[in-house]
């Protein structure tokens, strides 16, 4: 499973979420970080929403609910388990 994090440089919420995602060890996923300032379409779509977390399943992106900036790594992992399910075989 691939997670996509839309973010931008200097966004403390984006940096915090990325750090927490990188600490999760109980789920198997690849994290791709996309800087919205690198493409006009991403910037237009997410300028006021970053960080935006999506999952990429079967070639299509699905936007996930925004986790609280106060969520712990464990809470974030539990939230992602609902959306990623058992992906040991992926």
MDAnalysis code that builds the backbone (N, CA, C; Angstrom):
import MDAnalysis as mda
import numpy as np

u = mda.Universe.empty(270, n_residues=90, atom_resindex=np.repeat(np.arange(90), 3), trajectory=True)
u.add_TopologyAttr("name", ["N", "CA", "C"] * 90)
u.add_TopologyAttr("resid", np.arange(1, 91))
u.add_TopologyAttr("resname", ["UNK", "UNK", "UNK", "UNK", "UNK", "UNK", "UNK", "UNK", "UNK", "UNK", "UNK", "UNK", "UNK", "UNK", "UNK", "UNK", "UNK", "UNK", "UNK", "UNK", "UNK", "UNK", "UNK", "UNK", "UNK", "UNK", "UNK", "UNK", "UNK", "UNK", "UNK", "UNK", "UNK", "UNK", "UNK", "UNK", "UNK", "UNK", "UNK", "UNK", "UNK", "UNK", "UNK", "UNK", "UNK", "UNK", "UNK", "UNK", "UNK", "UNK", "UNK", "UNK", "UNK", "UNK", "UNK", "UNK", "UNK", "UNK", "UNK", "UNK", "UNK", "UNK", "UNK", "UNK", "UNK", "UNK", "UNK", "UNK", "UNK", "UNK", "UNK", "UNK", "UNK", "UNK", "UNK", "UNK", "UNK", "UNK", "UNK", "UNK", "UNK", "UNK", "UNK", "UNK", "UNK", "UNK", "UNK", "UNK", "UNK", "UNK"])
u.atoms.positions = np.array([
    [0.853, -1.183, 0.000],
    [0.000, 0.000, 0.000],
    [0.894, 1.240, 0.000],
    [0.453, 2.235, -0.739],
    [1.193, 3.498, -0.808],
    [0.345, 4.602, -0.179],
    [0.971, 5.367, 0.716],
    [0.359, 6.573, 1.255],
    [1.028, 7.765, 0.598],
    [0.236, 8.768, 0.273],
    [0.748, 9.985, -0.333],
    [0.443, 11.138, 0.605],
    [1.472, 11.886, 0.951],
    [1.321, 13.054, 1.817],
    [1.577, 14.293, 0.979],
    [0.532, 15.080, 0.774],
    [0.684, 16.367, 0.089],
    [1.065, 17.390, 1.150],
    [2.184, 18.063, 0.930],
    [2.695, 19.004, 1.923],
    [3.404, 20.149, 1.214],
    [3.920, 21.065, 2.018],
    [4.750, 22.129, 1.458],
    [5.817, 22.499, 2.475],
    [6.914, 22.968, 1.964],
    [8.054, 23.337, 2.780],
    [7.660, 24.398, 3.793],
    [8.084, 24.219, 5.026],
    [7.810, 25.183, 6.078],
    [6.486, 24.987, 6.788],
    [5.712, 23.997, 6.395],
    [4.432, 23.708, 7.044],
    [4.702, 22.802, 8.244],
    [4.510, 23.343, 9.433],
    [4.806, 22.571, 10.649],
    [3.852, 21.396, 10.834],
    [2.601, 21.565, 10.409],
    [1.660, 20.447, 10.492],
    [2.088, 19.321, 9.564],
    [2.553, 19.691, 8.378],
    [3.019, 18.689, 7.404],
    [4.233, 17.936, 7.940],
    [5.185, 18.683, 8.470],
    [6.406, 18.075, 8.999],
    [6.092, 17.157, 10.173],
    [5.182, 17.586, 11.040],
    [4.812, 16.757, 12.189],
    [4.155, 15.458, 11.771],
    [3.239, 15.535, 10.797],
    [2.566, 14.331, 10.321],
    [3.555, 13.400, 9.638],
    [4.458, 13.945, 8.837],
    [5.450, 13.108, 8.166],
    [6.332, 12.386, 9.180],
    [6.771, 13.089, 10.214],
    [7.602, 12.459, 11.246],
    [6.874, 11.304, 11.911],
    [5.599, 11.507, 12.219],
    [4.823, 10.444, 12.869],
    [4.623, 9.259, 11.931],
    [4.329, 9.535, 10.669],
    [4.138, 8.450, 9.711],
    [5.405, 7.615, 9.571],
    [6.554, 8.270, 9.586],
    [7.825, 7.565, 9.443],
    [8.159, 6.717, 10.675],
    [7.502, 6.981, 11.804],
    [7.750, 6.219, 13.031],
    [6.851, 4.991, 13.156],
    [5.823, 4.904, 12.335],
    [4.900, 3.771, 12.419],
    [5.606, 2.513, 11.946],
    [5.554, 1.478, 12.784],
    [6.211, 0.226, 12.441],
    [5.240, -0.938, 12.318],
    [4.015, -0.758, 12.787],
    [3.051, -1.858, 12.797],
    [2.277, -2.033, 11.514],
    [2.471, -1.157, 10.541],
    [1.769, -1.255, 9.260],
    [2.780, -1.250, 8.127],
    [2.425, -1.942, 7.059],
    [3.309, -2.027, 5.902],
    [2.795, -1.089, 4.819],
    [3.474, 0.043, 4.621],
    [3.104, 0.987, 3.577],
    [4.335, 1.758, 3.133],
    [4.262, 2.250, 1.896],
    [5.292, 3.137, 1.366],
    [4.744, 4.550, 1.450],
    [5.578, 5.485, 1.906],
    [5.163, 6.879, 2.031],
    [5.808, 7.695, 0.921],
    [4.970, 8.372, 0.160],
    [5.446, 9.289, -0.866],
    [5.042, 10.696, -0.443],
    [6.006, 11.592, -0.316],
    [5.734, 12.970, 0.060],
    [5.774, 13.827, -1.197],
    [4.694, 14.560, -1.430],
    [4.592, 15.413, -2.621],
    [4.517, 16.876, -2.185],
    [5.445, 17.666, -2.676],
    [5.465, 19.104, -2.409],
    [4.476, 19.778, -3.352],
    [3.436, 20.384, -2.787],
    [2.399, 20.972, -3.643],
    [2.909, 22.151, -4.453],
    [4.028, 22.741, -4.052],
    [4.558, 23.876, -4.811],
    [5.289, 23.434, -6.075],
    [5.465, 22.128, -6.250],
    [6.186, 21.635, -7.429],
    [5.284, 21.442, -8.655],
    [3.959, 21.485, -8.442],
    [3.023, 21.326, -9.565],
    [1.819, 22.237, -9.364],
    [1.472, 23.006, -10.371],
    [0.335, 23.928, -10.238],
    [-0.983, 23.237, -9.884],
    [-1.228, 22.039, -10.418],
    [-2.491, 21.350, -10.119],
    [-2.560, 20.923, -8.656],
    [-1.451, 20.460, -8.091],
    [-1.423, 20.108, -6.670],
    [-1.604, 21.351, -5.812],
    [-0.933, 22.433, -6.195],
    [-1.024, 23.670, -5.421],
    [-2.469, 24.186, -5.411],
    [-3.099, 24.180, -6.569],
    [-4.475, 24.654, -6.654],
    [-5.414, 23.778, -5.819],
    [-5.194, 22.488, -5.842],
    [-6.077, 21.557, -5.132],
    [-5.900, 21.606, -3.616],
    [-4.671, 21.804, -3.149],
    [-4.383, 21.623, -1.713],
    [-3.781, 22.836, -1.016],
    [-3.765, 23.990, -1.680],
    [-3.118, 25.177, -1.129],
    [-3.533, 25.471, 0.316],
    [-4.809, 25.350, 0.617],
    [-5.301, 25.703, 1.953],
    [-5.625, 24.489, 2.815],
    [-5.265, 23.305, 2.352],
    [-5.638, 22.086, 3.062],
    [-4.477, 21.290, 3.641],
    [-3.249, 21.569, 3.240],
    [-2.139, 20.716, 3.668],
    [-2.034, 20.680, 5.193],
    [-1.627, 19.547, 5.731],
    [-1.269, 18.306, 5.051],
    [-2.505, 17.514, 4.632],
    [-2.387, 16.871, 3.480],
    [-3.443, 16.005, 2.968],
    [-2.835, 14.616, 2.802],
    [-3.509, 13.640, 3.367],
    [-3.029, 12.263, 3.314],
    [-3.982, 11.448, 2.450],
    [-3.429, 10.740, 1.480],
    [-4.224, 9.895, 0.584],
    [-3.626, 8.498, 0.562],
    [-4.467, 7.552, 0.232],
    [-3.951, 6.207, -0.033],
    [-4.122, 5.945, -1.508],
    [-3.170, 5.232, -2.069],
    [-3.213, 4.888, -3.478],
    [-3.447, 3.393, -3.561],
    [-4.625, 3.050, -4.015],
    [-4.975, 1.639, -4.147],
    [-5.443, 1.393, -5.575],
    [-4.854, 0.449, -6.223],
    [-5.218, 0.082, -7.596],
    [-5.150, 1.269, -8.548],
    [-4.181, 2.156, -8.328],
    [-3.961, 3.265, -9.240],
    [-4.822, 4.491, -9.016],
    [-5.719, 4.459, -8.036],
    [-6.540, 5.636, -7.771],
    [-6.270, 6.139, -6.347],
    [-6.336, 7.457, -6.185],
    [-6.092, 8.063, -4.876],
    [-7.395, 8.260, -4.124],
    [-7.340, 7.968, -2.833],
    [-8.483, 8.191, -1.957],
    [-8.011, 9.048, -0.794],
    [-8.631, 10.192, -0.637],
    [-8.277, 11.115, 0.435],
    [-8.738, 10.527, 1.769],
    [-7.831, 10.502, 2.750],
    [-8.151, 9.996, 4.074],
    [-8.531, 11.155, 4.991],
    [-9.293, 10.869, 6.046],
    [-9.616, 11.924, 7.003],
    [-8.342, 12.518, 7.605],
    [-8.375, 13.803, 7.865],
    [-7.206, 14.486, 8.405],
    [-7.026, 14.125, 9.878],
    [-5.876, 13.569, 10.231],
    [-5.637, 13.237, 11.633],
    [-5.362, 14.504, 12.445],
    [-5.685, 14.438, 13.710],
    [-5.422, 15.565, 14.603],
    [-3.918, 15.777, 14.733],
    [-3.466, 17.035, 14.727],
    [-2.035, 17.292, 14.948],
    [-1.564, 16.805, 16.320],
    [-2.511, 16.625, 17.237],
    [-2.170, 16.161, 18.592],
    [-2.132, 14.639, 18.710],
    [-2.518, 13.947, 17.651],
    [-2.534, 12.480, 17.684],
    [-1.122, 11.947, 17.894],
    [-1.045, 10.931, 18.713],
    [0.242, 10.268, 18.925],
    [0.521, 9.337, 17.747],
    [1.740, 8.826, 17.686],
    [2.091, 7.866, 16.639],
    [1.156, 6.662, 16.724],
    [0.891, 6.192, 17.925],
    [0.017, 5.025, 18.120],
    [-1.409, 5.320, 17.650],
    [-1.922, 6.506, 17.983],
    [-3.266, 6.872, 17.542],
    [-3.344, 6.981, 16.019],
    [-2.315, 7.528, 15.421],
    [-2.255, 7.629, 13.965],
    [-2.222, 6.238, 13.337],
    [-1.451, 5.351, 13.926],
    [-1.379, 3.978, 13.435],
    [-2.742, 3.295, 13.519],
    [-3.447, 3.504, 14.628],
    [-4.777, 2.902, 14.788],
    [-5.760, 3.457, 13.754],
    [-5.685, 4.758, 13.484],
    [-6.549, 5.355, 12.478],
    [-6.261, 4.749, 11.101],
    [-4.987, 4.620, 10.770],
    [-4.604, 4.086, 9.458],
    [-4.993, 2.624, 9.299],
    [-5.017, 1.864, 10.393],
    [-5.411, 0.459, 10.316],
    [-6.819, 0.324, 9.751],
    [-7.693, 1.267, 10.065],
    [-9.068, 1.233, 9.558],
    [-9.099, 1.383, 8.034],
    [-8.189, 2.186, 7.504],
    [-8.212, 2.503, 6.080],
    [-7.293, 1.629, 5.244],
    [-6.243, 1.119, 5.862],
    [-5.306, 0.278, 5.122],
    [-5.645, -1.196, 5.296],
    [-6.315, -1.508, 6.382],
    [-6.691, -2.892, 6.643],
    [-5.463, -3.769, 6.798],
    [-5.645, -5.035, 6.605],
    [-4.538, -5.983, 6.695],
    [-3.838, -6.017, 5.354],
    [-2.695, -5.351, 5.268],
    [-1.988, -5.316, 3.990],
    [-0.659, -6.059, 4.060],
    [-0.630, -7.125, 4.858],
    [0.591, -7.922, 4.931],
    [0.927, -8.548, 3.582],
    [-0.105, -8.802, 2.775],
    [0.122, -9.464, 1.494],
    [0.410, -8.472, 0.382],
    [0.389, -7.166, 0.679],
    [0.606, -6.170, -0.358],
    [2.020, -5.694, -0.397],
])
